[in-house]
């Protein structure tokens, strides 16, 4: 087995060496210019600051509409060949001004406040809120083992992200179902509300929100996330007083769907204008922080890809199209609308790249494609290495671009992930948490990938 692995690795390295010997000097020099221009100009980073000053971008909010118009204007000013807004009917959930949780019955902890935030899509409460005893559970199996103890109580999902996972997204995936489906499962047994330990790698007391769901066949009960430190406190308090009671008040509510927009801009290809390379991210964000890493950065970097082509007077052979998708966080209506357009148009979508993992140091690209194309893509690495991209591997792309069918390859851009869950869906996700050099290397990496896809094809 070791010998086979060594042989396989040797063949791979020989292949890479042969690729490196066939480097296109012009493309390599252009790639170097892309990296240097991005790092020196910091134009995208300046754009991100402007976007973050607008504020968080929940669909239907005033900030969302301001941001949409801002992005459209930036694309026009940058000289993109075409810029347009694609209408989308998007969900309209509002948080409101009231989010309070307090221990109201306890010998030791009465009146102790808990730091919470409503989960996205949660129903609110009346002015008196909900009050009940807390039943802590670790997972759904634990919940199911206590069917007679849940009715009339508030379920506390107390499973943290697995800190032993090297990849934080794996830890996130192992814990997120209690947030997305926790209210449904708790309602089956008569719970009146849900508290979920925030899914984060940072041991602070900032609660992390995120989407949750209901089904029409069960009562819709309020659902909140609680800060990491307060989750620990509540765990300890319950060990001393299992019958303590908590009151939760929320003013969030769901309004009728609202007309919103995807923002789209492109540079037309000189030789194959009907072959499309999409690069984009989701333009909505949760209303915590300002959505800097998630996903203001990915969107602005996608805009800067095209702007770098303009700044360097690069005329691509194929059309490079930036798509800022609305409503990824909740129901992906923006992605579905664009996918419908892509399916019905006469254009050929050659590839699509999604940036939705924050703006940390570049690492690689996941590629959803066939094995021969994946092998061919390894020849791109000598160029991408200039922007610190080390690998292209088989893997998933992203929630939005994955809905574009019949493409040759779908890509997920992958920066370093170790700090991402520190900020994800929380008040920690602010412009100040984005480093300019990391940000600009991301823009450069995606621009080089788009350049290679345009000039070399698939």
N, C-alpha and C positions, 0 to 999 in steps of 0.2 A: 504493500500500500504506500509506504514511504517512497519507494522507487518510482511508482507510477506518478505520485504527486510531484516528485522532482522532475520527471520527464515532461509532465504537463506544464509545469512552471517554466522549464527551459524552452519548450516550444513557444509558449506565450511571450517570453522575453525576446526570443529570436524574431518573432513576428513584430513586436514593438520596435526592435532595432531596424527591421526592414522598413517599417512605416516611417521611422525617423529619417532614414536615408532618402525617402521620397517626399520630404517636406516641400511644400510650396513656399518658396522664399518670400514671395509677395504677401501671401496670407499670414505668414509668420511675422513679418514686419508690421503688417496691419494690426495683428493681435497685440504686439508689443505697444503700438501706438494707442490702442484702445485702453490697455491697462494704465499706461502713463497718463493719458488724458483724463481718465476717470479719477485717478488719485490726485492729480494736480488741480483740476478744476473744481471738484467736489460739487458739481451742479445739482446732481440728484439729491445729495445730502441737504443742500439748501432748499430744494423743493420739498423734501420730507418735513423740514422745519415749518415751512409755510402750511403744509397740509395739517400738521399736528396742531398748529395754532387755531385752525378751524374747529378742532375738537373731535370727539368720537362720532362715529358715523352709522348709527342704527338706521336701517331703511325707514323712510317716512319722516325722519327727523329733519329739522331745519338745517342742521350741520351736514346731513347727508346730501341734501340738494345743493348746498353751497359748495361742497367738495366736488360734486359731479360737474358743476359749472367751472370750478377752478381747474380741474383736470382737462376738460374740453379746451379751455382757453390756453393752457400750457401747451397742449398738442398743436394748436393752431399757431401759436407764437413760435414754436420750434420748426415750423414749416413742414409738418407731415403732409403727405400728398392728399390724404382724405381723413376727415375727422367727423364722427357722427355719434349720436346717442341712439341706442336701441331700447325702445320701450319695454318695460317689464312690470308686471303686477307683483308686488312684493308684500310680505307680511308686515304688519305695523304693530309692534309691541312696545309699550312704554313702561319705564320703571317707576315713574312717579317720585315723590319727594320723601316718602315714608318707608324706612326699613329699620325696624327695631326688634331686638330680642332681649328679654330680661328674665332672670329667675325671679319668680313671684311667690313661690312657696318653698321655704327652706329654713332650717334652724341656723345654718352656718352661712348660707350664700344669698339670702334674700336681697333683692334689688341689684344683684350683680348683673351688669350688662354684658351681652355677647356680641361680638362683631360679626355681622352677617351681610349677605347680599342676595337678592332674589335671583334664582336661576332664570335664564332667558325663556320666556313663554309661560312662566308661572302665573297662576291666578293670584289676585290679591286677597285681602281679608276685609271684613267690615271694620268700623272705627275702633271696636274693642279688641280686634285681633282674635287669634286662637290661643287657647290655654290648655295645656295638658302635661301629663307625665311623659318622661322620655324613656323610650326603649331602645337601647343600643344594639346594633347588629353589625356583623362583620361583612356579610354578603347575603345574596338572595336565599341561599340554602339555609343560612342561619335564621333569616326571617321566616322562612317556611316552617322551620322547626318550632316556632312560637306562635302558631295561629290564634290561640286563645288569649294571648297577652297583648295583642296589638290594638284591638278595637278601642277607639277613643283616645289613643295616645299619639305622640309625635315620634316617628321613627328616626333614629340617629344612625345614619350609615357612617361607620367609623373606620373604613378600610383606607389606609393611605396608599399613595403611589409607592410601588416597590422600589426602594432605594438601592437594592442590590442589582437592579438591571443596569447594565452599562449604557444602554440606549434609553434615554428618558421617554421617548415615544412608546417604547415597549411597556414601560412602567405606567404611562398614561393610559395606554390601551387596556391594561389589566385592571384599572380602577374606574374607568369612565362610565361603565354601564350603570353604576349606582346613581350617577348624576342624570344620565339620559332617561333611564327607565325606572328610577327609584320610586317616583311618585305613583306610577302605575302599579308596581308590585306591592307597595304599602297600602294602596287603596283597596286592593283585593281583600285585605284582612281588616278593613274598617279604620285605618289610621286617619287622623285629621290633618296631618302635615308631615313634612320631611325636612330634616337637616342633614346636609352632606358635608363630610370633611373635604376641604378644598384639595384639589388635585394639583399639587405643587411640589417642587424640589427645594423651595426656600422656607426656612423655619421662622417665618415672621407671622404677623397676625393680619395679613391682608387677604380677604376672601377672594376666591377666583370663581367667576360665573361661567356660564356656558349653557348651551341649549338643553332643554329637557322636553319631554313629550307626554301627552295624555292619550287616552282612548275614550271614545264616546260612551262605551258601555260601563264605565266606572266613574265614580265621583272625581272631580278635579280638585286636588288638594294643594295648598301652598307648598312651595319647595324653595329652600334657601341653601346657600353654601356658607360655611362657617370658617373663620380664619384658623390656620394651623395651630397657633398657640391656644386659642380659645377652645379648639377641639380637644386638645390635651387637657385643658382645665376642666371641661365638661366631663371628660372621661373620669378624671380623678374625683370630681364632685359626685358623680353618680355612684362611684364605688363606696362613698361614705353615706350618701343619702339617695338610695334608688328611687324614692318616691317624690323627689323634688319636682317642681312644675315650672315650665317656661311659657312665657307669653310672647307671641310673634305678631307683629303688625306690618303689613305691606300695602302699598297703594298702587302696585303694578297692575296693568290690564292690557288686554288685547283689543285693538281697534280693527275696523274693516281694512282689508288689503288696500294698498295705495299704489298709484302709478309712480314707478321709479325708472332707472335707466342703467344699462351697461354703457360704459364709455369706451369708444373704439377709435383708434387711429392707426394709419398704416403708411408705409413707404412702398410704392409699387415696384415690382420687379422689372428689370430691364429686358430680360429674355423670357422668363416664364411667369408672367404676372398673375396667372390663374393658379399657380402653385403657392399655397399659403403656409407660412410658418407663424404660428401664434405664440406670443409670449405674454403672460399675464398673471394676475393675482386677484384676490377678492377685495372689493372696495368698501364693503361694509365692515364695521367693527362693533364689538360690544361697547357699551357706554361706560366702561371702566377704563381709566387712563385715557389715552387718545389713540389707541390702536396703532402705535408706532411700529412695533415688530409684527403685529398681527392685525391687518396685513398691509399697513400703509407702506412699509419698506418694500415688500414684494411688488406692489403696484407702481411705486415711484421708480424702482429699479427697472421694471418692464418699460415704463415710459422712457427712462434714460437709455435703454438699449437703442431705441430708434433715434433718440437725440444724439447719441454718440456717432451713429452712422451719418447724421447730418453735419455734426461738427467736423468730422474727418472726411467729409465729401465722399463717403462710400456709397456707391450705387449698387444695391444687391441685385443678383440675377432673379431671385424669387421675392415675392411680396412678404415683407415682415409686418406683422399686424399685432399691435398691442391691444389686449382686451382686459378691461377692468370690470370684473363680474360683480354685480350686486347680489346680496342675499346668500352668500355661501354659508354663513354661520347658522342659519335657520332652515331654509327649505330649498336652497339652490335654484331658485326660479330664474336667476340670471344665467346660470350655466345651461339650464334646460332650454331657455329661449335662444341662446347663441347656438347650441347644438342643433336645434331645429333649423335655424338659418343655414348652418353649415351643411346639413343633410339635403336641404332643398335647393341650395345654390349650385351653379355649374362649376364652382371652384373646387380644386383638389386640395384638401388639407394634408400637406406632407408631414408636418410635425407640429406639436404643441408643447410648450414648456410652462409649467406652473411654479411660481415662487410663493410658498406659504409656510415657511419654516423659520421665519425671523431673518435678521440681518447680521448674523455672526460670520466668522471666517469661513470662506468657501471650502468644501470638502469634496463633493462629487455630484453626480447626476444619477438618479434612478431612471431606468429606461424600460418602458412597457413596449416590447417589440419582439420580433422573431430572433432566433439565435444567430442567423447569418448577418442581420443588420447590427445586432449587438457586437458581434466580432468586428464588423467594419467600423463601428463607432470608436473602437480602441485607437484607431489611427488619428483621432482628434486630440488625444491626450497630450502630445508634445506642445500643441498650441494652448490648450486649456491649462497646462501646468504653469503657464505664465501668470495666471490668476489664482494659483494655489489649488486648482482642481486636481485631485489625485486619482480618481477612479470614475468609471461609468459601469454600473452594475444593473442586472435585471432587478426590477422592482416596480412598485406602484408610482403613479405620476402625481395626481392631486384630485381633489373632489370635483373641481370645476372642469378641467380639461379632459378628465376621464369620460365625460359625457359626449365628447366629440368623437364620433365613430368613423371608421374607415380611414384612419390616419396610418401612415407607415410607422410612426413612432410617437409615443407620448412620454414626456420627461417630467420628473420631479426634481427641481433644483434643491440640493442638500447642503446647507451650511452646517457648521458645528452646532450640536444640539444641547450641549451640557447645561447651558443657562436659560434655554428657552422656556422651560416650565416654571422658572422663577417669575417670569413676567406674564405669561399666557393668561388672557382673559381677566386681567386684574388692574388695579390702580398702579401697579409697577410698570405697566406697558406705556412708557412715556418717551418722548424724543430724547431726553437725556440718557436713556438706557441704550441708545444706538451709537456705536463708535463709527466715526466717519471713514476710517480706512477699511474696516470690515465691510461697511455698507458699500463703498465704491468698488471694492474687489468683487462683491456680488454682482453689481451692475456689469462690470467688465467680463466676468465669467459667462454670464448669460449672453452678452453681446458677442463674445467670441463664438459661443455655440451657435448663435443665430447666423453669424457670418459663415461658419463652416457648413452649416446646413444649406444656406443659400447658394454658396459657391460650388460645393462638392455634390449636393443632393444626397439622396438616400437610395 
